[in-house]
Amino acid sequence: MLWIALVLLLALAAGVLGTLLEVALWALVLLVVGSALVGLVAWRAVSSRAGSAHRPGRP
C-alpha cells in the first residue's frame, strides 16, 4: 500500500515539474520572439532615418 502512495506522489511531482518546465520553455520562446520583433522594429526605424538623411527633400 505504501509503494502505491509513493508511486502516485512521484507521478504527481513529475507532472508538476513537467508543467513548470513547459511554462519555462514557453516563456523562453516568447522572450526570443519578442526580442526579435523589437530588434526588427528598431532596425527598421534606424535604417529609415539613415535612408532619409541620404535623400534631401524627404522628411
C-alpha positions in Angstrom: 0.0 0.0 0.0 2.8 2.4 0.8 4.5 1.8 -2.5 1.3 2.8 -4.3 1.2 6.1 -2.4 4.9 6.7 -3.3 4.3 6.0 -7.0 1.4 8.3 -7.0 3.4 11.0 -5.2 6.3 10.6 -7.7 3.9 10.8 -10.6 2.3 14.0 -9.2 5.8 15.5 -8.6 6.8 14.6 -12.2 3.7 16.2 -13.6 4.2 19.4 -11.6 7.9 19.6 -12.7 6.9 18.8 -16.3 4.4 21.6 -16.2 6.9 24.1 -14.8 9.4 23.1 -17.4 6.9 23.6 -20.2 5.9 27.0 -18.8 9.6 28.0 -18.6 10.2 26.9 -22.2 7.2 28.8 -23.5 8.4 31.9 -21.6 11.8 31.5 -23.3 10.3 31.1 -26.7 8.1 34.3 -26.2 11.1 36.2 -24.9 13.2 35.3 -28.0 10.3 36.1 -30.4 9.6 39.4 -28.6 13.2 40.4 -28.6 13.4 39.6 -32.3 10.4 41.7 -33.1 11.7 44.6 -31.0 15.0 44.4 -32.8 13.4 44.3 -36.2 11.3 47.4 -35.4 14.3 49.2 -34.1 16.4 48.3 -37.1 13.8 49.4 -39.5 13.4 52.7 -37.6 17.1 53.3 -37.7 17.6 52.3 -41.3 14.7 54.5 -42.4 16.2 57.5 -40.6 19.6 56.8 -42.2 18.0 56.4 -45.6 16.2 59.7 -45.4 19.4 61.5 -44.4 20.9 60.5 -47.8 17.9 61.8 -49.7 17.4 65.5 -49.5 13.9 66.8 -49.7 12.4 63.8 -47.9 11.4 64.2 -44.2 
